[in-house]
């Protein structure tokens, strides 16, 4: 079979269910406004910018596996560089017409693409089928764990049906032969500038996230309208919770972003569910969202290991209920729009606050372990100018063919 006869490949069950769920957690706890309407993205550079660099680690092994498969299938071993890695979700209303991935002049360096499906059509979302204009497979039904790779040229003109319900989540990668567009070099430059990774005085809280600019999180259905919602608030709301802050200074609950939300992002907040208020304070909204999404990811494990007894901090709850006027919305937004885009509010039986307390400790252990692994990996990455899985042996040898 010649190279021109095989320019796309569908790989079922390429990614484990556990990794799909972990990457879905990463995306839903960090995503920002995407590149087209009703699309949301989590780029590796954004993870670094928001002091969530450690969340890159779950993506490193699968990046390598996909890249190796692309090189093997297209016969270009050691010739490719990863140009882009991103977790992308298409929500209700998102679609794309027939196009090829290199049909824009500034993307001519793009040679191959890979789409790794993290959730499934019919179970997690409706619509969103992937179609090729010519040859087989003509239609790809997204199934969690499957990977689709293809040449990013006019041999693979494709489209995606409109999402009619739910959120279609993928790990999307693009590859190039041009080392000038190597994503790793740019990411390593950002990592080398991260104070939280190199400053030993900040090691005790280096795992805590910091929000990016507010306009990265503000979703509006119309570019000329301020109506919409903050993505962090909306994802918390869809899980059945809300975020409040306590204090005397009031922030109005309006359906448009404040002119300056930097103070909102940096303040301590609490998480609520109905009339119940959790004891734990979070340093900002992104911190609260990451813990809540981790809680949702680990819910079944928590129910089995901790039990279903309801044991809230009753004294604190009663005290705060008497002072509800001191609680202010951290964010607000269009609730109906949030449900149209992300889906209905979670109606499953809520886990109790004892389980949620366990989540906080589990989340801290999880991110601290990733942070240690990142700090240990960084010297090797900087030395080789590429991001890769560090073998257990101390002597790491990596070679790459120059293009």
Secondary structure, DSSP 8 states (H G I E B T S, - for coil): --GGG--EEEETT-S-HHHHHHHHHHHHHH-EE-SSTTEEEEEHHHHHHTT-GGGGHHHHHHHHHHHHHHHHHHT-TT--EEEEEEEEEEETT--EEEE-TT-SGGGTT--EEEEEE-S-BTTTEEE--EEESSSSS-EE---TT-EEEEESSGGG-EEE--EEEEEEEEEEEEEES-GGG-HHHHHHHHHHT-HHHH-GGGGGGTTS-----GGGTEE-SSTT---SEEHHHHHHHHTT-EEEEESSS-----SS--S--HHHHHS-BEEEETTEE-S--BSSHHHHHHHHHHHHHTHHHHHHHH-S-----HHHHHHHHTTGGGEEES--B-HHHHHHHH-S---S----HHHHHHHHHHHHHHHHHHHHHHHHHHHHHHHHTS-----SSS---------
